[in-house]
């Protein structure tokens, strides 16, 4: 399997590795950081969830990237394409450890992964499934040029989770990038 890697000014985006798990478990143990991605998890449950991304990479050829600081290799979070069975659309999503918040890492990673998804996956559009209470992710979606398209529920077993689907077409993405 090819090992895609994206480098930005401050970040390296690559496939998940076993050494990413401690940071991943920390993110999922943090009630505030995990609030809008299914809630806090004990380490053993975080391990099982961690395995979803390498599995998606193997089966679909894409999934979210591990996002690491170029300066020191620190695992900051994850960001990238996500489209499991029944999902409301072709998503680029993100979640970051609290120590990485407020530094522009999520925007930098999202721009790079949206570009990558459009260049490599042939998607016609991109969405972001965001909790109506998640103001920081809503603000990022706006900065990316997305707008609310609809409100829906996630597929089972998350059917109780209501999200706003933000998004834009491929044409809208490249038109706003050209400005």
Kinemage of the C-alpha trace (Angstrom):
@kinemage 1
@onewidth
@group {chain A} dominant
@subgroup {mainchain}
@vectorlist {calphas} color= white
{ca unk a 1} P 0.000 0.000 0.000
{ca unk a 2} L 1.277 3.462 -0.851
{ca unk a 3} L 2.085 5.570 2.179
{ca unk a 4} L 0.755 9.061 1.430
{ca unk a 5} L 2.501 11.847 3.280
{ca unk a 6} L 1.683 15.543 3.222
{ca unk a 7} L 4.022 18.236 4.497
{ca unk a 8} L 2.897 21.761 5.255
{ca unk a 9} L 4.817 24.650 6.728
{ca unk a 10} L 4.468 23.320 10.294
{ca unk a 11} L 2.975 19.851 9.964
{ca unk a 12} L 3.560 16.333 8.711
{ca unk a 13} L 0.432 14.362 7.874
{ca unk a 14} L 0.979 10.628 7.533
{ca unk a 15} L -0.690 7.290 8.134
{ca unk a 16} L -1.229 6.373 11.792
{ca unk a 17} L 1.541 4.464 13.564
{ca unk a 18} L 1.593 2.532 16.816
{ca unk a 19} L 3.655 5.274 18.461
{ca unk a 20} L 0.744 7.692 17.905
{ca unk a 21} L -1.461 5.790 20.315
{ca unk a 22} L -0.402 7.499 23.550
{ca unk a 23} L -1.389 10.899 22.136
{ca unk a 24} L -4.569 9.425 20.682
{ca unk a 25} L -5.488 7.876 24.045
{ca unk a 26} L -4.783 11.208 25.761
{ca unk a 27} L -7.099 13.040 23.350
{ca unk a 28} L -9.870 10.477 23.893
{ca unk a 29} L -9.462 10.519 27.684
{ca unk a 30} L -9.903 14.313 27.784
{ca unk a 31} L -13.616 15.016 28.378
{ca unk a 32} L -13.472 18.428 26.691
{ca unk a 33} L -11.351 17.376 23.701
{ca unk a 34} L -13.459 14.245 23.078
{ca unk a 35} L -16.871 15.828 23.739
{ca unk a 36} L -17.824 16.182 20.059
{ca unk a 37} L -16.186 12.982 18.770
{ca unk a 38} L -18.171 10.451 20.766
{ca unk a 39} L -17.091 11.348 24.304
{ca unk a 40} L -14.243 10.381 26.576
{ca unk a 41} L -13.015 6.807 26.389
{ca unk a 42} L -10.901 4.614 28.650
{ca unk a 43} L -7.572 3.586 27.147
{ca unk a 44} L -8.748 0.081 26.096
{ca unk a 45} L -11.747 1.496 24.197
{ca unk a 46} L -9.533 4.194 22.647
{ca unk a 47} L -7.264 1.399 21.376
{ca unk a 48} L -10.134 -0.235 19.525
{ca unk a 49} L -11.199 3.102 18.043
{ca unk a 50} L -7.576 3.890 17.106
{ca unk a 51} L -7.531 0.782 14.902
{ca unk a 52} L -10.374 2.169 12.739
{ca unk a 53} L -8.119 4.529 10.814
{ca unk a 54} L -5.435 1.991 9.796
{ca unk a 55} L -8.289 -0.364 8.894
{ca unk a 56} L -9.966 2.271 6.720
{ca unk a 57} L -6.628 3.023 5.029
{ca unk a 58} L -6.257 -0.689 4.198
{ca unk a 59} L -9.834 -1.266 3.038
{ca unk a 60} L -10.763 2.077 1.431
{ca unk a 61} L -7.361 3.479 0.534
{ca unk a 62} L -7.987 6.620 2.594
{ca unk a 63} L -8.796 7.752 6.120
{ca unk a 64} L -7.720 10.458 8.498
{ca unk a 65} L -4.041 11.240 8.733
{ca unk a 66} L -2.040 11.488 11.921
{ca unk a 67} L -1.031 15.135 12.252
{ca unk a 68} L 2.448 15.677 13.721
{ca unk a 69} L 4.519 18.777 14.378
{ca unk a 70} L 7.373 19.110 11.886
{ca unk a 71} L 9.570 20.682 14.548
{ca unk a 72} L 9.648 17.695 16.910
{ca unk a 73} L 7.363 14.928 15.567
{ca unk a 74} L 4.824 15.344 18.367
{ca unk a 75} L 1.439 13.773 17.571
{ca unk a 76} L -1.094 16.633 17.634
{ca unk a 77} L -4.285 15.015 16.387
{ca unk a 78} L -5.892 13.618 13.285
{ca unk a 79} L -7.462 15.140 10.210
{ca unk a 80} L -8.553 13.975 6.813
{ca unk a 81} L -10.998 12.102 4.652
{ca unk a 82} L -13.598 9.917 6.302
{ca unk a 83} L -16.491 8.082 4.679
{ca unk a 84} L -17.770 5.065 6.603
{ca unk a 85} L -20.907 3.158 5.602
{ca unk a 86} L -24.023 5.322 5.884
{ca unk a 87} L -22.125 8.565 6.562
{ca unk a 88} L -23.872 11.790 5.442
{ca unk a 89} L -21.231 12.510 2.784
{ca unk a 90} L -17.563 12.569 1.873
{ca unk a 91} L -16.087 14.194 4.948
{ca unk a 92} L -12.855 15.834 5.947
{ca unk a 93} L -12.909 15.871 9.716
{ca unk a 94} L -10.497 16.733 12.509
{ca unk a 95} L -9.780 16.354 16.204
{ca unk a 96} L -6.758 17.639 18.104
{ca unk a 97} L -5.281 17.301 21.560
{ca unk a 98} L -6.106 20.275 23.724
{ca unk a 99} L -2.436 21.334 23.790
{ca unk a 100} L -2.700 21.951 20.012
{ca unk a 101} L -5.827 24.137 20.152
{ca unk a 102} L -5.747 27.779 19.095
{ca unk a 103} L -2.557 27.549 17.031
{ca unk a 104} L -4.022 27.165 13.529
{ca unk a 105} L -2.976 23.514 13.201
{ca unk a 106} L -6.509 22.305 12.431
{ca unk a 107} L -6.941 24.811 9.591
{ca unk a 108} L -3.491 24.049 8.150
{ca unk a 109} L -4.194 20.298 8.248
{ca unk a 110} L -7.752 20.653 6.905
{ca unk a 111} L -6.644 22.729 3.900
{ca unk a 112} L -3.936 20.174 3.082
{ca unk a 113} L -6.249 17.178 3.430
{ca unk a 114} L -9.104 18.749 1.448
{ca unk a 115} L -6.616 19.453 -1.348
{ca unk a 116} L -5.360 15.858 -1.073
{ca unk a 117} L -8.885 14.391 -1.101
{ca unk a 118} L -9.894 16.355 -4.195
{ca unk a 119} L -6.630 15.467 -5.987
{ca unk a 120} L -6.618 11.771 -5.078
{ca unk a 121} L -10.153 10.573 -4.369
{ca unk a 122} L -12.195 12.191 -7.135
{ca unk a 123} L -14.710 13.629 -4.700
{ca unk a 124} L -17.229 16.157 -6.056
{ca unk a 125} L -17.704 17.801 -2.669
{ca unk a 126} L -16.560 17.742 0.924
{ca unk a 127} L -18.535 17.925 4.164
{ca unk a 128} L -17.820 18.375 7.855
{ca unk a 129} L -20.248 16.760 10.341
{ca unk a 130} L -20.260 19.191 13.262
{ca unk a 131} L -22.219 19.164 16.504
{ca unk a 132} L -24.523 22.211 16.741
{ca unk a 133} L -22.743 23.038 20.044
{ca unk a 134} L -19.196 22.868 18.624
{ca unk a 135} L -18.508 26.563 17.970
{ca unk a 136} L -14.735 26.158 17.331
{ca unk a 137} L -15.286 23.583 14.561
{ca unk a 138} L -18.090 25.701 13.093
{ca unk a 139} L -15.698 28.673 12.973
{ca unk a 140} L -13.077 26.525 11.231
{ca unk a 141} L -15.631 25.283 8.697
{ca unk a 142} L -16.507 28.920 7.913
{ca unk a 143} L -12.805 29.803 7.490
{ca unk a 144} L -12.524 26.878 5.073
{ca unk a 145} L -15.367 28.362 3.011
{ca unk a 146} L -18.001 25.816 4.016
{ca unk a 147} L -21.591 26.596 4.927
{ca unk a 148} L -24.380 24.675 6.674
{ca unk a 149} L -26.107 22.432 4.158
{ca unk a 150} L -28.517 20.564 6.451
{ca unk a 151} L -29.052 19.059 9.893
{ca unk a 152} L -29.161 15.277 10.186
{ca unk a 153} L -28.410 12.328 12.451
{ca unk a 154} L -25.378 10.101 12.138
{ca unk a 155} L -25.932 6.478 11.075
{ca unk a 156} L -26.332 3.652 13.618
{ca unk a 157} L -25.030 3.087 16.190
{ca unk a 158} L -24.831 6.893 16.548
{ca unk a 159} L -28.376 7.658 15.402
{ca unk a 160} L -29.030 9.762 18.518
{ca unk a 161} L -26.221 12.150 17.502
{ca unk a 162} L -27.515 15.195 15.648
{ca unk a 163} L -25.035 17.097 13.481
{ca unk a 164} L -24.994 20.052 11.167
{ca unk a 165} L -23.554 19.067 7.816
{ca unk a 166} L -21.289 21.843 6.583
{ca unk a 167} L -19.756 21.659 3.145
{ca unk a 168} L -18.905 22.909 -0.274
{ca unk a 169} L -18.382 21.606 -3.777
{ca unk a 170} L -15.029 20.971 -5.390
{ca unk a 171} L -15.612 24.020 -7.637
{ca unk a 172} L -16.397 26.254 -4.666
{ca unk a 173} L -13.238 25.061 -2.882
{ca unk a 174} L -10.937 25.886 -5.771
{ca unk a 175} L -12.725 29.166 -6.586
{ca unk a 176} L -12.285 30.486 -3.039
{ca unk a 177} L -8.664 29.270 -2.925
{ca unk a 178} L -7.930 31.239 -6.126
{ca unk a 179} L -9.023 34.518 -4.503
